[in-house]
C-alpha cells in the first residue's frame, strides 16, 4: 500500500469542467446544493450532476477554493467541477486538490481566472484508489470531529444567548414572580406573560435562591420602557471599560517581523466558526505593541467589529491587540465576557443605528459609549455569570480541541497526500488526538 504511488497528469487523475449558469430567476426551491466559487451558495430543485462532487473556484479571490459535497448538485459557472474522477476516490480528490496552488496557474489578465486546459497537464503523484480511500478516511475522521465540535459550540452559544434573553430581555423570572404574586403585567409584556402562564406546570421556574433575587413588579422608564422594578438605566460606557486600537505601519518591519503578539482585525473575526478567538493572522513585535495606545488587551476581552462590517463578535482567549476597526469591552466583576457578548448581540440594531460614514458605516467609541445599559441586581448578575461561565468553559474546551485537530489535519494533509508520511503513523496520530 505504501509503494503504489504513480506519476500521471492532473487531467488523467480527474477531468475538470467549467460549471453551468443558473441565474437567480431560474432557481426553484429545493434541497439540491448549488456550488459556486466559495462552496454552497444556495439551493435548487434540480441537480445538474451526480454526487459526490468536488468544485474549484475559478475566478477572482476564489481561485483554488476547493469544495466537496456528498450529494447530487449543481456546479455554477464560477467554478470548475470534477466531471470524471476516473475511478479515483472523490473524497481523496477533494483533499488532494486542496494541496495544489491553483493561483499560480492564473490565466486571466485584469481579472484572475483558472482555465482547466492550463492545469490538466500538471504532473501529479497519486496512490491507488484503495490507498486513496484509507487516506481520505483518516482525514475525514478529523474533519467529522471538527464539524461535530462546531455544532456542539453552536448549541452551547445558543444556550448562553437564550439564558441572557430570558433573564434580561424577556424578563421571564420577573414575569413569573409577578404572576405568582398576582401583580399587574404591563401591556407591552402581556403577550409574554400569557405565553408563560399557558405553560402551566411545564413552566421551568428558577431555583428559589435565584428566583428570589428578581423583583415581582415592573416600572416604566423613559430610556427603555418597562423594566424590572429596582433595576436602573446606565450606559455601556459607564458600566464597562471600552477601548479601540490602531495599526502600526505595515512598512516598518520593526513592528511586524518575527512578531509573537496576536493582532486582531475584523477579518480575523469574520473567519471564526465560534465565539472564541484563539489566534490571528498577523502578529506584532514588542515595538509594534507600543505603537498602539491600547497596547495588548487581556484574555477574556470581548471584541466587536465597528466597521466593514459592524457586528462581528468574539471573546479573546489570548492576549490581543486590535486595530481601529474594533471596539473592545473589558469584563469586570459585574459583567463577565459572555454577558457582554450577549448584550452586544441583543443590542446590535441599536448599535448599528448609531453608526455613520460615507464610504462605509462605522460606530465610533464616542457614539458607542452612551448606549443605554440596563443594570440588574448584583445577585442576579452573579447567578448569570456562574451559569454562563460553566457554558463558556465547555465552549473553550471544545474550541481548544478543535484548534488542535485543525492543526493536526493541516499538518497531516500534505504529508499524507505526497506519500511522505506512512499511513500507520498518521492513524496513530489521529487516534491519540481523538
N, C-alpha and C positions, 0 to 999 in steps of 0.2 A: 504493500500500500504506500510505503514511503518513497518507492522508486518508480512510480508510474506516471511521472510528470512528462509532458511532451510540449514541444515548441510548435505553435501554429500562429496564424494571424487572428486578430480580433474578429474579422469577418467570418472566419471559419469557426470561431467559438460561438458567436451569436450574430445574427443578421439584424441590423438596426434599420428602422424605417421611420420616416417623419410621420408625426401624428396627424389627426384628422380634425378639420374645422368643426366647431359646434357652437354657433352663436347663442347668446342668452335667449333670444326669441324662439329658438328651436328646441330648447331644453324642456323636458316634461318631468313632473315629479316622479321620483323613483328611488331605487336603492342601489343603482349601479354607480360606482365611483367614477368621477371624471378626473383623470390625472393630467395635470399641466406641468408647468416649468418647475414648480416647487412641491409637487405632490398633489394630493387631493384638493381640487378647487371647487367641487360641487358634486351634484348627483343628477342622474338621468334615468329614464325608464328603459333605455336600450343600451346594450353593450356593443362595442364595435369589434372587440377581440376577446378571446378566451383568456382566463387567468390560469395559473398565476402570471403576473405581469411585472415588467421592470421598465421604467422610463428614465430618461436622462434629459435634464433641462438643456435647451439648445440655444438660448439667446440671452443677451444682456447679463445681468448678475446671476442668472440661473444656470449658466453653463456648468455642466458637471454635477448638478444636484441629482442624485440617484434616488429613485423611489421604488417601493415594492408594494404590490397588492396580491393577496391570495385569490382574489375574486375576478370574475369576468369584469371588464372595464372599458372605458372609452378614453383612448390616449389623444390628448389635444395636440394641435399643430405647433404648440410652443415647446414641445418636447420630441425627442426621438424615443421610440419604444422597440423592445425586442420582438421582432416579428417571428423569429425562428431561433430556438435555443439549441438546435442541432443535437438533441439528446442530452444536453448538459443540464445540471440541476439548476432550477430557476433561482432558488434562494442563494446558492453559491454564486451565480452570475451577478445577483444584486450586490453581494459583498465584494466580489472581485472588481466590478465596475467602479465601486466607491474608491478603490485604491489608485485609479488612473487619473492623472492630472489632465482632464479634458480641456481646461482653459488654455493650455499651451498649444492646442490644436485649433484655436480660433481661426475661422476662415473669413470673418467679416472685416469690415473696414471701420466706418463710423460706429456701427452697431455690432458688437461682438456676436458671432454665431458659430454653431457647431454643425459641420457637414459630415454625414455618415461616410461619404466617399474618402474623406481625409483621415478617418480613424480606422476604417476596415482593414487597411494594410498593416496596421500596427502589430509588431511581433509580441506575442504573449506566451507565457508558460503556464499550463494548467494541468491538473491531475485527471485521473479517470473519473467518470460520473460517480462511481462507488465512493471514492475518496472525497469527492466534492460533497456528497451527502453528509459524510461524517463531519467535515469541516463546517459546513453550514449548520449542522445540528449543534455543534459546540457554540458557535457564535449566536445562534438563535436562542439557546438556553439563557445566555446572558441578556440578550435583548428582551426576552419574555419576562425575566425577573425585573429588569429596569422598567418595563412598561407597567408591570404589576405594582411596583413601588410608586410610580407616578399616580396610578389610580388610588392607591391607599392614601397618599398625601392629599389628593384632590378631595377625598372623602373627609379626611381629618380637618382640612382647611374649611370645608363646608360646615362641619360641626362647630368649629370655633366661631365662624361668622353667624351661624344660626343662633348660637348662645348669646352673642352680642346683640343681635337684632331682637331676640325675645326679651332680654332684660332692659335694653337701653333705647330701643326704637318703638317696639310694640307695647312695652311696659306690661308684659303678661303677669309678672308676680304682683304688681300693684293692682291690676285689674282683678286678679284672684282674691287679693285681700279685701278689695272694695266690695266684691260680690259677697264674700263671706260675712262682711260687716254690715251689709245692706246699704252701703253708701252710694250716692248718685254717681253715675258714669257720664262724663261729658259726651255730648252728641258726636263729636269728632272721633271718639273712641268706642262708640256704642256697637258698631258692627264687629269690632274685635272682641268686645265683651260678650256679645251674643254668640259668637263662634266658640269662645272659651266655655260659656255656660252650657252650650249644646253638647259639649264633650262629656258632661256629667261626671261619672266615676272614672271615665277614661282620661280625664284631665290630669296631667302629671304635675303635681304640686311639688314645690321645692321642700327639702328638709326644713323642719321648723326653725332650726338655728339660723338658716339663711333667709327663709321667708319672712321671719320677724324683723329682719333688717330693712325690709321695704315698707313704705307707708301704705295706707289704705285709702288715700284720697288724692285728688289732682287739683292743681291750681293753674290759673291762666297767666301766661307771661307774654309780654309784648314781642320778645325776640323769637320765641319758639312755640307759641301757642300753649296747649295744655301739656303740663309736665307733672311728674310726681311731686306731691307736697313736700316741701323741705329741701328739694334739690335746687341748686341755684345756677344761674347762667353766667358763664365766664367767656373767655376766648381761648383758642388753641395756643396763642402766643403767651397768654398769662399762665397757662397751666403746664406748658411743655416748652423746653428749650428747643428752638428751631434754628437751623443754620443752612447755609449753602456752601458752594465751593468754587473752584476755578480750574483752569487748565494751564499748567506751566508750558512754556514754549516747547513745541514738539521739535523745533530745530536745534535745540540745545541738548546734546547727549548727556550732559551732566545731570539732567533731570530724569532721564529715562534709561540710559544704557545700564544693563545688569541690575535694574531696579527689582526690589523684592516686596514692595509695599503695594497692595491692591489699590487700583484706581478705577472707580466705577462711573460709567456713563449710562444714559437711558438705553443705549444699545445693549449693554450687558444685561440690563433688567428685562429687555424685550425677549431675550433668549432663554430666560428661566422657565422651567416647567413646574416649579413650585415656588412658594413664597420665600424660600431660603436662598440667600446669596452666599456661595461658598468660595468663589474665586472670580477673577475678572480677566479680561483680555490683555490689559496693559498694566504695568507696574512701575511705580516711582522709586527713585533713589531717596536717600535721606535729604539730599539737597532739594529734590523736587517737592517733597512734602512741605518743606519750609517756605515754598513759594505760594502755598495755598493758605489763606487766612484761617480756615477751619482746621487745618492740619489733618491728622488722622483721627477718624471718629471711632468710638469703641464698639466692640462686638455687641450685637443686640440693637444697634441703631436702626430705626425704621426709615426707609428711603422711599421717596415719591418723585417720579419724573415730573418736572414742572413745565416742560415744553417738548415739542416734537416727539411724541405727543404728551399730553398731560395724563397722568394716571397709572403708569406702571408702578407697582408697589412691591417691596421686598423687605425682609428682615435680614440684616447682615450677620452672618455667623463668623465674620472675620473683622479685624480692624480694617477700616477702609477710608480712603479719601474720595471725595466726589467732585464732579465738575459742575459748571454753572447751570446745567440742566436738571439739577436735582435739589430738592428740599429735604433735609434730614431732620427727623424728630428724635430727640434723645429721651428714652424712657426714664421714669423716676420711680420713687417708692409707691406712688399712687397709680400710675399708668404704665403697665407693662407693654412690651412690644406688640403682643397680639391685640391688646386693647386699642393701641394707637393705629395699627394697621387696619383693624376692623372699623374703627371710627372713620379713617380716611376713605375706605372703600364705600361705606354707607353714605358719606357726605360728598362723594365725588362730583355730583351735579352742582352742589353749592360751590365747590372749589373751582370747577370749570367756569361757572358763571362770573367769577371774579378775575378771569383771565382777560388779557387784551394783547394787541400786537397786530401789525400789518403783514409782515412776512409769515409769521406763524403765531398761534395763540400761546401765551405764556402767563403763568401766575407768578408774580414776584413774592418774595418773603413779606414785603410790606403789605400786600393785599391778602396774603395767606393768614398772617397772624391775627387779624381781627375777626376771623370766622367764629361765630357763636359756638360755644362748647358747653354741653350740659354736665354739671358736676354732681354725681350721686354721693351718697353717704360713704364714708371711709370703709365701713364694714362690708358694704356691697362690693366695693372695688376689690377688697382683699379676697372675698369669696370668688369673684370672677377671675382675678389673676391666678388664684390657686388652680382653678379648673382649666383655665387657658394654658397655664404653664405645663400642666400634665399633657395636654393635647400637643403643645408645641414641642415638648421633649420627644414625643413619638414621631412627629414630623421630622425633627432634626436627626434622629437616629436613622430613619428611613432615607433621608437625604444624604447622609454620610455614606450609607451603604450603596446608594445609587451612584454617588460620585466615585466610589472605589470600583464598582462594577464597570462603570463607563470607562474609566482609565484602563482597567484590565482589558476590556474589549478592544479599545483603541490600540493597545499595545500588542495584543494577540493577532488582530486582524491582518496587518501587513505581513507579519512573520508567518502566519499560517498560509496565507494566500500566495506567498512566494516560495513555500517549501522550506523556509529557514528553520521553522520550529516543528519538532516532532509532535504528532497528534497525541500520543500518550502524555507528553509533558503538558500540553495545553489542557487536556482533560483533567489532569491532576490539579492544575492551577484553578480551573473553574470550580472543581469540586471543593477545594479549600475555601474559595471565595463565597460559595453559596452555603 
